[in-house]
Amino acid sequence: MSDSNAMPARPVSLFTIVFIFAVFAAFLLVIRWFYHPASTTAFNATPDNLPKELEWRATAETRRKTLQEHQAAERQKATAYGWVDQNAKTVQLPIERAMELTASELAAKQSGGARRNP
């Protein structure tokens, strides 16, 4: 039932394999030669007519400057005393001092509760 007239498969020559790789390499070179991305993309173009609240997003330099200003303000808040709401008498404390006060209040509650329940 098998077809005895079928020809055996011929092996692929080394020349054919090299030729296919050469064509692929030529294709890559053509792509590289003709594809030049624009030096000014949408992300680094100069901004035109931006609203005031979005000017900080305009360039990498303005984003970096805004980030540094924000980090400095947060660092100042984390390490300084100040009023959060003076009418409600809410203050801002440095983190280390707030942890000390919280630990001392917790220790006072624990020691006070232990004396009441002998």
N, C-alpha and C positions, 0 to 999 in steps of 0.2 A: 503494500500500500504506500510505501514511501516513494517519493519521486526521485528516481536515480539520475535524472537529467539535471537536477539542481546543481548549480555551480557553487563551489565553496566560497566563503567570504574572503575577499582579498585584504591583506593587512594594509593599514594606512602607512604611507611612506613618510620618512623623516622630513622630506622636502615639503610635503603638504602641511605638516604640523608647524614647521618653521614659517611657511608662507602665511598661515592663519595668524600666528603671533605677530608677524610683521605688519599685516593689515590692521590688526587691533592696535598696535603701537602707533601706526600712522594715524589712525582715527583719534587716539588720545592726543597726539601732537597737534592735529588740526583743531581739536576742541580747545586745547590750551592756547594755541596761537590766536584764535578768533574770539575767545571769550575773555573779555576784560571787564571786570565789574567796575561800576562807576565809583570814582574816588569819593564822591559826595552822595551818600545814601540818605535815606529818610531819617535815620537815627542821628547822623552827625551833620545834617544840613543846618544852615543858619536859619533861625526861626523868623518868621514874618507874621506880624499881626497876631501874636499870642495874647490871650487874656492875662491880666496881671497875676491871677492866682496860679497860672501854669508856667510862668517865666522860669521858675526854678528847674523845670524839666527840660529846658531848651537844649543845653549842651552838657557834656560830661563834666566840664569844669563847674558849671553852676550847680549841678547835682552834688558834686563832691563838696563844694562850699556849703551848701545847705545842710548836708549830712554832718559836716564838722560843726556847724553852728548848733544843730539840734543835739549832737552828742555833748557839746560843751554846756548847753542849757540843762540837759538831763544830769550831767555830772555835778553841776552847781546845785540842782535840786536835791540830789542824793547826799550831798556833803554839807549842806548849810541849814541854818535855822531860818524860819520865816512864817508868815501868816498864810494859811490856806483860805480861811474865812474869819475875819476879825470879829464880825458880829456874832458868829456862832462860837467864837473862841476856839477855833481849830488851828493847831500849829503844825508846822512841818519840822521834822527832826532829822538829823543825820541817821543813816541806817544803823550804825554801830550803837549810837545812844538809844535808839528805839529798841534795839534788841536787849540792851542792858536793863532798860526800864521794864520791858515785858518779862524778862527772866526774874527780876526782883519781885514784881507783882505776883508772878506764879509761885515763887518760893514763899512769899508771905501767905498766899492762899493755902498752900499745902501745909505749912507749919501751923497756921491758925486752925485749920480743919483737924489736924492731928491732936491738938490740945483739947478740943471740944469733945471728941469721941474717944475717950481712953478705953 
